[in-house]
């Protein structure tokens, strides 16, 4: 490495050393967080929200209404292609649970007419809140692409996040984490790879 550094400009040397230090720091933090004796990290708490309920003028959907109860929060839109495949799966999962799970849909940056038709065609039976532009609730959850699903334990801490389309399998895995009162670090699951993020 010393040979390489001698032939570089001062700026290139600084950038190279900084990059090496950054990689080393990331490795140390990653290894320290994965040890069996490491203290669990605090789970992030989901932001509360209150939105107008889709198709029910004058009614609201609020996360606070589910206080003390685990909840699945799904962000979607009628114009989102992966959502068109995912939403019927969520509706089926909710129906099959027979009231044992709570679920809230958040229709983000959508038009009311198409959104209402979409949830009816998908068979959605859970409450759906409307989050129009500027989509403040969606953005407050760090959702930049749809769909995304968050699994909250009874304290409304985020125990799992699915980025992309959820399946029956990933929904069951998320509910298992909610039900266990899981105390580990929150997992982000890209739908395609199933790897924590």
MIDOSE-1310 file (N, C-alpha, C; in nm, 2 decimals, decimal comma, always signed):
residues 197
xxxx	+0,08/-0,12/+0,00/+0,00/+0,00/+0,00/+0,09/+0,13/+0,00; +0,20/+0,12/+0,07/+0,29/+0,24/+0,08/+0,34/+0,27/-0,06; +0,36/+0,17/-0,15/+0,41/+0,19/-0,29/+0,30/+0,27/-0,36; +0,17/+0,23/-0,35/+0,06/+0,29/-0,42/+0,05/+0,44/-0,37
xxxx	+0,06/+0,46/-0,24/+0,04/+0,60/-0,19/+0,14/+0,69/-0,24; +0,27/+0,65/-0,26/+0,37/+0,74/-0,31/+0,34/+0,79/-0,44; +0,28/+0,72/-0,53/+0,25/+0,77/-0,67/+0,13/+0,85/-0,68; +0,05/+0,87/-0,57/-0,08/+0,94/-0,58/-0,06/+1,09/-0,54
xxxx	-0,16/+1,17/-0,58/-0,16/+1,31/-0,54/-0,21/+1,32/-0,40; -0,19/+1,44/-0,34/-0,23/+1,45/-0,20/-0,38/+1,43/-0,18; -0,46/+1,48/-0,27/-0,61/+1,46/-0,26/-0,64/+1,31/-0,27; -0,58/+1,24/-0,37/-0,61/+1,10/-0,39/-0,57/+1,02/-0,26
xxxx	-0,46/+1,06/-0,20/-0,41/+0,99/-0,08/-0,52/+1,01/+0,03; -0,57/+1,13/+0,05/-0,67/+1,16/+0,15/-0,79/+1,08/+0,13; -0,84/+1,08/+0,00/-0,96/+1,00/-0,03/-0,94/+0,85/-0,01; -0,83/+0,80/-0,05/-0,80/+0,66/-0,03/-0,79/+0,62/+0,12
xxxx	-0,73/+0,70/+0,20/-0,72/+0,67/+0,34/-0,86/+0,68/+0,41; -0,93/+0,78/+0,37/-1,06/+0,80/+0,43/-1,15/+0,69/+0,39; -1,15/+0,64/+0,27/-1,23/+0,53/+0,23/-1,19/+0,40/+0,30; -1,06/+0,38/+0,32/-1,02/+0,26/+0,40/-1,07/+0,27/+0,54
xxxx	-1,06/+0,39/+0,60/-1,11/+0,40/+0,74/-1,26/+0,38/+0,75; -1,33/+0,43/+0,65/-1,48/+0,41/+0,65/-1,51/+0,27/+0,64; -1,45/+0,19/+0,56/-1,47/+0,05/+0,54/-1,44/-0,02/+0,67; -1,33/+0,01/+0,74/-1,29/-0,05/+0,86/-1,39/-0,01/+0,97
xxxx	-1,44/+0,11/+0,98/-1,54/+0,15/+1,08/-1,67/+0,07/+1,06; -1,71/+0,06/+0,94/-1,83/-0,02/+0,91/-1,82/-0,16/+0,95; -1,70/-0,22/+0,92/-1,68/-0,36/+0,96/-1,68/-0,38/+1,11; -1,62/-0,28/+1,19/-1,62/-0,29/+1,33/-1,76/-0,28/+1,39
xxxx	-1,83/-0,18/+1,34/-1,97/-0,17/+1,39/-2,06/-0,29/+1,36; -2,04/-0,34/+1,24/-2,12/-0,46/+1,20/-2,09/-0,58/+1,28; -1,96/-0,60/+1,30/-1,92/-0,72/+1,39/-1,96/-0,70/+1,53; -1,95/-0,58/+1,58/-1,99/-0,55/+1,72/-2,14/-0,57/+1,74
xxxx	-2,22/-0,54/+1,64/-2,36/-0,55/+1,65/-2,41/-0,69/+1,64; -2,33/-0,79/+1,59/-2,38/-0,92/+1,56/-2,33/-1,02/+1,67; -2,26/-0,98/+1,76/-2,21/-1,07/+1,87/-2,32/-1,12/+1,95; -2,31/-1,24/+2,00/-2,41/-1,30/+2,09/-2,43/-1,23/+2,22
xxxx	-2,32/-1,17/+2,27/-2,33/-1,10/+2,39/-2,36/-0,95/+2,38; -2,38/-0,90/+2,25/-2,41/-0,76/+2,23/-2,55/-0,72/+2,28; -2,56/-0,61/+2,34/-2,68/-0,56/+2,39/-2,78/-0,53/+2,27; -2,90/-0,56/+2,28/-2,99/-0,54/+2,17/-3,01/-0,39/+2,15
xxxx	-3,02/-0,35/+2,02/-3,05/-0,21/+1,99/-3,19/-0,18/+2,01; -3,22/-0,05/+2,04/-3,36/-0,01/+2,06/-3,43/-0,01/+1,93; -3,55/-0,07/+1,93/-3,63/-0,07/+1,81/-3,69/+0,07/+1,78; -3,69/+0,12/+1,65/-3,75/+0,25/+1,63/-3,90/+0,24/+1,65
xxxx	-3,95/+0,35/+1,70/-4,10/+0,36/+1,73/-4,16/+0,42/+1,60; -4,27/+0,36/+1,56/-4,35/+0,41/+1,44/-4,41/+0,55/+1,48; -4,41/+0,64/+1,38/-4,47/+0,77/+1,39/-4,62/+0,75/+1,39; -4,69/+0,82/+1,48/-4,83/+0,82/+1,49/-4,88/+0,90/+1,37
xxxx	-5,00/+0,86/+1,32/-5,06/+0,94/+1,21/-5,21/+0,93/+1,22; -5,28/+1,03/+1,17/-5,42/+1,03/+1,16/-5,45/+1,08/+1,02; -5,53/+1,00/+0,94/-5,56/+1,03/+0,80/-5,71/+1,01/+0,78; -5,76/+1,08/+0,68/-5,90/+1,05/+0,63/-5,91/+0,91/+0,59
xxxx	-6,02/+0,85/+0,62/-6,04/+0,71/+0,58/-6,10/+0,71/+0,44; -6,04/+0,63/+0,35/-6,08/+0,62/+0,21/-6,22/+0,56/+0,20; -6,31/+0,64/+0,13/-6,44/+0,59/+0,11/-6,54/+0,62/+0,22; -6,49/+0,68/+0,33/-6,58/+0,71/+0,44/-6,56/+0,85/+0,49
xxxx	-6,63/+0,95/+0,42/-6,62/+1,09/+0,45/-6,65/+1,11/+0,60; -6,56/+1,19/+0,66/-6,58/+1,23/+0,80/-6,51/+1,13/+0,90; -6,47/+1,01/+0,85/-6,40/+0,92/+0,94/-6,25/+0,93/+0,92; -6,18/+0,89/+1,03/-6,04/+0,90/+1,03/-5,98/+0,76/+1,06
xxxx	-5,86/+0,74/+1,02/-5,78/+0,62/+1,05/-5,66/+0,67/+1,13; -5,64/+0,62/+1,25/-5,53/+0,66/+1,33/-5,45/+0,54/+1,39; -5,32/+0,55/+1,39/-5,24/+0,45/+1,45/-5,27/+0,44/+1,60; -5,29/+0,56/+1,66/-5,31/+0,56/+1,80/-5,44/+0,48/+1,84
xxxx	-5,53/+0,46/+1,75/-5,65/+0,39/+1,78/-5,62/+0,24/+1,81; -5,50/+0,20/+1,77/-5,46/+0,06/+1,79/-5,35/+0,05/+1,90; -5,35/+0,14/+2,00/-5,26/+0,15/+2,11/-5,26/+0,01/+2,18; -5,14/-0,04/+2,21/-5,13/-0,16/+2,29/-5,16/-0,29/+2,20
xxxx	-5,17/-0,27/+2,07/-5,20/-0,39/+1,99/-5,10/-0,39/+1,87; -5,04/-0,50/+1,84/-4,95/-0,51/+1,72/-5,03/-0,47/+1,59; -4,97/-0,41/+1,50/-5,03/-0,36/+1,38/-4,94/-0,38/+1,26; -5,00/-0,41/+1,14/-4,93/-0,41/+1,01/-4,97/-0,28/+0,94
xxxx	-4,87/-0,20/+0,89/-4,90/-0,08/+0,82/-4,84/-0,10/+0,68; -4,93/-0,09/+0,58/-4,89/-0,11/+0,44/-4,91/+0,02/+0,36; -4,80/+0,06/+0,29/-4,81/+0,18/+0,21/-4,82/+0,13/+0,06; -4,92/+0,19/-0,01/-4,95/+0,14/-0,14/-5,02/+0,26/-0,22
xxxx	-5,04/+0,23/-0,35/-5,12/+0,32/-0,44/-5,18/+0,24/-0,55; -5,29/+0,28/-0,60/-5,36/+0,21/-0,71/-5,28/+0,21/-0,84; -5,20/+0,31/-0,86/-5,11/+0,32/-0,98/-4,99/+0,24/-0,97; -4,96/+0,18/-0,86/-4,83/+0,11/-0,84/-4,85/-0,04/-0,89
xxxx	-4,77/-0,08/-0,98/-4,78/-0,21/-1,04/-4,76/-0,32/-0,94; -4,65/-0,32/-0,86/-4,63/-0,43/-0,76/-4,75/-0,43/-0,66; -4,81/-0,31/-0,63/-4,92/-0,31/-0,53/-5,04/-0,38/-0,59; -5,05/-0,38/-0,72/-5,17/-0,45/-0,78/-5,16/-0,60/-0,75
xxxx	-5,04/-0,66/-0,74/-5,03/-0,80/-0,70/-5,03/-0,82/-0,55; -4,97/-0,72/-0,48/-4,96/-0,74/-0,33/-5,09/-0,72/-0,26; -5,17/-0,62/-0,29/-5,29/-0,58/-0,21/-5,39/-0,70/-0,20; -5,42/-0,77/-0,31/-5,51/-0,89/-0,29/-5,45/-0,99/-0,19
xxxx	-5,32/-1,00/-0,19/-5,25/-1,10/-0,09/-5,27/-1,05/+0,05; -5,25/-0,91/+0,07/-5,27/-0,86/+0,21/-5,42/-0,87/+0,25; -5,51/-0,85/+0,16/-5,65/-0,86/+0,19/-5,69/-1,01/+0,23; -5,63/-1,10/+0,16/-5,66/-1,24/+0,19/-5,60/-1,28/+0,32
xxxx	-5,47/-1,23/+0,35/-5,40/-1,26/+0,47/-5,49/-1,21/+0,59; -5,54/-1,08/+0,57/-5,62/-1,02/+0,68/-5,75/-1,10/+0,70; -5,82/-1,14/+0,59/-5,94/-1,22/+0,61/-5,91/-1,35/+0,68; -5,81/-1,42/+0,64/-5,78/-1,55/+0,69/-5,74/-1,54/+0,84
xxxx	-5,69/-1,43/+0,88/-5,65/-1,41/+1,02/-5,77/-1,39/+1,11; -5,89/-1,36/+1,05/-6,01/-1,36/+1,13/-6,01/-1,26/+1,24; -5,95/-1,14/+1,23/-5,95/-1,05/+1,34/-5,84/-1,06/+1,44; -5,75/-1,16/+1,42/-5,64/-1,18/+1,51/-5,53/-1,08/+1,49
xxxx	-5,53/-1,02/+1,37/-5,42/-0,91/+1,35/-5,49/-0,78/+1,31; -5,42/-0,67/+1,34/-5,47/-0,54/+1,30/-5,39/-0,50/+1,18; -5,45/-0,43/+1,08/-5,38/-0,39/+0,96/-5,44/-0,25/+0,92; -5,35/-0,17/+0,88/-5,39/-0,04/+0,82/-5,32/-0,02/+0,69
xxxx	-5,40/+0,02/+0,59/-5,35/+0,06/+0,46/-5,33/+0,21/+0,45; -5,22/+0,25/+0,39/-5,20/+0,39/+0,37/-5,19/+0,41/+0,22; -5,29/+0,47/+0,16/-5,30/+0,50/+0,01/-5,22/+0,63/-0,01; -5,11/+0,62/-0,07/-5,01/+0,73/-0,09/-5,02/+0,79/-0,23
xxxx	-5,03/+0,93/-0,23/-5,02/+1,00/-0,35/-5,11/+0,94/-0,46; -5,24/+0,93/-0,43/-5,33/+0,87/-0,52/-5,46/+0,95/-0,54; -5,53/+0,92/-0,64/-5,66/+0,98/-0,67/-5,77/+0,90/-0,60; -5,87/+0,96/-0,53/-5,97/+0,89/-0,45/-6,05/+0,79/-0,53
xxxx	-6,10/+0,83/-0,65/-6,18/+0,73/-0,73/-6,10/+0,60/-0,77; -5,99/+0,61/-0,83/-5,92/+0,49/-0,87/-5,87/+0,41/-0,74; -5,84/+0,48/-0,63/-5,80/+0,42/-0,51/-5,91/+0,34/-0,45; -6,03/+0,39/-0,45/-6,15/+0,33/-0,39/-6,18/+0,20/-0,48
xxxx	-6,18/+0,22/-0,61/-6,21/+0,10/-0,70/-6,11/-0,01/-0,67; -5,98/+0,03/-0,66/-5,87/-0,06/-0,64/-5,89/-0,14/-0,51; -5,92/-0,08/-0,40/-5,93/-0,15/-0,28/-6,05/-0,24/-0,28; -6,16/-0,20/-0,34/-6,28/-0,28/-0,35/-6,25/-0,41/-0,44
xxxx	-6,18/-0,39/-0,55/-6,15/-0,50/-0,64/-6,05/-0,60/-0,57; -5,97/-0,55/-0,49/-5,87/-0,63/-0,42/-5,93/-0,70/-0,30; -6,05/-0,66/-0,26/-6,12/-0,73/-0,14/-6,07/-0,68/-0,01; -6,02/-0,56/+0,00/-5,96/-0,50/+0,12/-6,07/-0,48/+0,23
xxxx	-6,05/-0,54/+0,35/-6,15/-0,53/+0,46/-6,09/-0,45/+0,57; -5,97/-0,41/+0,57/-5,91/-0,33/+0,68/-5,92/-0,18/+0,64; -5,90/-0,10/+0,74/-5,91/+0,05/+0,72/-5,80/+0,10/+0,63; -5,83/+0,19/+0,55/-5,73/+0,25/+0,46/-5,73/+0,40/+0,47
xxxx	-5,62/+0,46/+0,51/-5,61/+0,61/+0,52/-5,56/+0,67/+0,39; -5,60/+0,79/+0,37/-5,56/+0,86/+0,24/-5,44/+0,96/+0,28; -5,33/+0,94/+0,21/-5,21/+1,03/+0,23/-5,18/+1,10/+0,10; -5,25/+1,21/+0,07/-5,23/+1,28/-0,06/-5,10/+1,36/-0,06
xxxx	-5,06/+1,41/-0,17/-4,94/+1,49/-0,18/-4,95/+1,60/-0,08; -4,85/+1,63/-0,01/-4,71/+1,59/-0,03/-4,68/+1,45/+0,04; -4,78/+1,37/+0,07/-4,76/+1,24/+0,13/-4,67/+1,25/+0,26; -4,71/+1,33/+0,35/-4,63/+1,36/+0,47/-4,62/+1,23/+0,56
xxxx	-4,72/+1,15/+0,57/-4,71/+1,03/+0,65/-4,62/+0,93/+0,58; -4,63/+0,91/+0,45/-4,55/+0,82/+0,38/-4,40/+0,86/+0,39; -4,37/+0,99/+0,37/-4,24/+1,03/+0,38/-4,18/+1,02/+0,53; -4,27/+1,04/+0,63/-4,22/+1,03/+0,76/-4,18/+0,89/+0,80
xxxx	-4,23/+0,79/+0,73/-4,18/+0,65/+0,75/-4,06/+0,62/+0,66; -4,01/+0,71/+0,59/-3,89/+0,69/+0,50/-3,93/+0,61/+0,38; -4,05/+0,61/+0,34/-4,10/+0,53/+0,22/-4,08/+0,62/+0,10; -3,99/+0,57/+0,01/-3,96/+0,65/-0,11/-4,01/+0,57/-0,24
xxxx	-4,04/+0,44/-0,22/-4,10/+0,36/-0,33/-4,20/+0,27/-0,27; -4,30/+0,23/-0,35/-4,41/+0,15/-0,31/-4,40/+0,01/-0,37; -4,46/-0,09/-0,31/-4,52/-0,09/-0,18/-4,41/-0,11/-0,07; -4,45/-0,08/+0,06/-4,37/-0,11/+0,17/-4,46/-0,14/+0,29
xxxx	-4,42/-0,24/+0,37/-4,50/-0,29/+0,48/-4,42/-0,29/+0,61; -4,48/-0,24/+0,71/-4,42/-0,23/+0,84/-4,49/-0,31/+0,94; -4,42/-0,39/+1,02/-4,48/-0,47/+1,13/-4,44/-0,41/+1,26; -4,54/-0,37/+1,34/-4,53/-0,30/+1,47/-4,57/-0,39/+1,58
xxxx	-4,49/-0,40/+1,69/-4,53/-0,48/+1,80/-4,63/-0,40/+1,88; -4,67/-0,45/+2,00/-4,78/-0,38/+2,08/-4,74/-0,24/+2,13; -4,61/-0,22/+2,13/-4,56/-0,08/+2,17/-4,54/+0,01/+2,05; -4,58/-0,04/+1,94/-4,56/+0,02/+1,81/-4,42/+0,05/+1,77
xxxx	-4,33/-0,04/+1,81/-4,20/-0,04/+1,76/-4,19/-0,12/+1,63; -4,11/-0,07/+1,54/-4,10/-0,14/+1,41/-4,01/-0,26/+1,42; -4,07/-0,38/+1,41/-3,99/-0,51/+1,42/-3,95/-0,56/+1,29; -4,01/-0,52/+1,18/-3,98/-0,57/+1,05/-4,04/-0,47/+0,95
xxxx	-3,96/-0,46/+0,84/-4,00/-0,38/+0,72/-3,98/-0,45/+0,60; -4,08/-0,46/+0,51/-4,07/-0,52/+0,38/-4,07/-0,41/+0,28; -3,96/-0,41/+0,20/-3,95/-0,31/+0,09/-3,98/-0,39/-0,04; -4,09/-0,35/-0,10/-4,13/-0,42/-0,22/-4,25/-0,51/-0,18
xxxx	-4,29/-0,60/-0,27/-4,41/-0,68/-0,26/-4,40/-0,78/-0,15; -4,50/-0,78/-0,06/-4,50/-0,88/+0,05/-4,57/-1,01/+0,00; -4,54/-1,12/+0,05/-4,60/-1,25/+0,02/-4,66/-1,31/+0,14; -4,74/-1,41/+0,13/-4,80/-1,48/+0,24/-4,69/-1,52/+0,34
xxxx	-4,58/-1,57/+0,29/-4,47/-1,61/+0,37/-4,41/-1,50/+0,45; -4,38/-1,39/+0,38/-4,32/-1,27/+0,45/-4,41/-1,21/+0,55; -4,54/-1,21/+0,52/-4,64/-1,16/+0,61/-4,65/-1,25/+0,74; -4,65/-1,38/+0,72/-4,65/-1,47/+0,84/-4,52/-1,45/+0,92
xxxx	-4,41/-1,43/+0,86/-4,28/-1,41/+0,93/-4,29/-1,28/+1,01; -4,34/-1,18/+0,95/-4,35/-1,05/+1,02/-4,45/-1,06/+1,14; -4,56/-1,12/+1,12/-4,66/-1,14/+1,23/-4,59/-1,22/+1,35; -4,52/-1,32/+1,31/-4,45/-1,40/+1,42/-4,36/-1,31/+1,50
xxxx	-4,29/-1,21/+1,44/-4,20/-1,12/+1,51/-4,28/-1,03/+1,60; -4,40/-0,98/+1,55/-4,48/-0,89/+1,62/-4,53/-0,97/+1,75; -4,58/-1,09/+1,73/-4,64/-1,17/+1,84/-4,54/-1,20/+1,94; -4,41/-1,22/+1,91/-4,31/-1,26/+2,00/-4,26/-1,15/+2,09
xxxx	-4,30/-1,03/+2,05/-4,25/-0,91/+2,12/-4,10/-0,90/+2,10; -4,06/-0,93/+1,98/-3,92/-0,94/+1,94/-3,84/-0,82/+1,99; -3,72/-0,84/+2,05/-3,64/-0,74/+2,11/-3,52/-0,71/+2,03; -3,49/-0,78/+1,92/-3,37/-0,75/+1,84/-3,38/-0,63/+1,76
xxxx	-3,28/-0,61/+1,67/-3,28/-0,49/+1,58/-3,39/-0,51/+1,48; -3,45/-0,40/+1,43/-3,55/-0,41/+1,33/-3,49/-0,46/+1,20; -3,56/-0,54/+1,13/-3,51/-0,60/+1,00/-3,58/-0,54/+0,88; -3,51/-0,50/+0,78/-3,56/-0,45/+0,66/-3,55/-0,56/+0,56
xxxx	-3,65/-0,61/+0,50/-3,65/-0,72/+0,41/-3,68/-0,67/+0,26; -3,58/-0,67/+0,18/-3,61/-0,65/+0,04/-3,69/-0,77/-0,01; -3,80/-0,75/-0,07/-3,90/-0,85/-0,11/-3,83/-0,96/-0,20; -3,74/-0,92/-0,28/-3,68/-1,02/-0,38/-3,57/-1,10/-0,31
xxxx	-3,50/-1,05/-0,21/-3,39/-1,12/-0,16/-3,41/-1,18/-0,02; -3,51/-1,13/+0,05/-3,53/-1,17/+0,19/-3,42/-1,15/+0,29; -3,32/-1,07/+0,25/-3,21/-1,04/+0,34/-3,24/-0,92/+0,42; -3,20/-0,92/+0,56/-3,21/-0,80/+0,64/-3,13/-0,69/+0,59
x	-3,18/-0,57/+0,60/-3,11/-0,45/+0,55/-3,05/-0,37/+0,65
